[in-house]
Structure formats: C-alpha cells, structure tokens
C-alpha cells in the first residue's frame, strides 16, 4: 500500500485553523504585554508626581508654620484660627 502524499482536506483545514488561532493568541499576548508596559510607565510617572506634590506640601506647611505658627486655616476664606 502506498503512503499518502497529501493531507485530507479536513486535516489541512484543521491545521490552518489551529495556526490561525495560535497567531491570534500570540498577537493578543503581545498587545497585552505592550499595554502592561504602558501602565507601568504611567504608574512610575504618577508616583514621581506624588513625590513632588508631597514635597510641595511639606515645604508649604513649613513656610506657613514659620509665618503663622500652629494654626488652623479655612481654605475657603483664608481665615486663620490660632490654637
């Protein structure tokens, strides 16, 4: 009996479908990795912004404490209440 020299059409289609599914999955994984990288970069940026605003808060607090001492400040009106 001779050995087959060609796949059956259904077998060939199954292989093609499998290959297509694999390609789609690989592309989706690549996109996910790219999104993850973008999120990590954005997180780094936001952390640095947080550090900056925290430093600004500390400096502003020191400046106001030097000028007014320990006080409560009404942010709406700017009124000062001394302790």
NORDAFEN-V223998 format. One record per residue. N is the residue number from 0. SS is DSSP state (helix for helix, strand for strand, loop for the rest). PHI is phi in whole degrees, 0 to 359 (NA if undefined). Layout:
n: {N:N}
ss: {SS:SS}
phi: {PHI:PHI}
This chain:
n: {0:1:2:3:4:5:6:7:8:9:10:11:12:13:14:15:16:17:18:19:20:21:22:23:24:25:26:27:28:29:30:31:32:33:34:35:36:37:38:39:40:41:42:43:44:45:46:47:48:49:50:51:52:53:54:55:56:57:58:59:60:61:62:63:64:65:66:67:68:69:70:71:72:73:74:75:76:77:78:79:80:81:82}
ss: {loop:loop:loop:loop:loop:loop:loop:loop:helix:helix:helix:helix:helix:helix:helix:helix:helix:helix:helix:helix:helix:helix:helix:helix:helix:helix:helix:helix:helix:helix:helix:helix:helix:helix:helix:helix:helix:helix:helix:helix:helix:helix:helix:helix:helix:helix:helix:helix:helix:helix:helix:helix:helix:helix:helix:helix:helix:helix:helix:helix:helix:helix:helix:helix:helix:helix:helix:helix:loop:loop:strand:strand:strand:loop:loop:loop:loop:loop:loop:strand:strand:strand:loop}
phi: {NA:285:280:296:251:210:290:290:301:294:294:298:294:299:296:296:297:299:298:297:298:297:297:296:298:297:296:294:296:296:297:297:298:295:298:299:298:298:295:298:295:295:297:301:298:294:296:293:294:298:300:295:290:294:297:296:299:297:296:295:299:298:298:292:294:296:282:246:80:282:222:252:240:279:290:287:256:83:289:251:242:277:279}
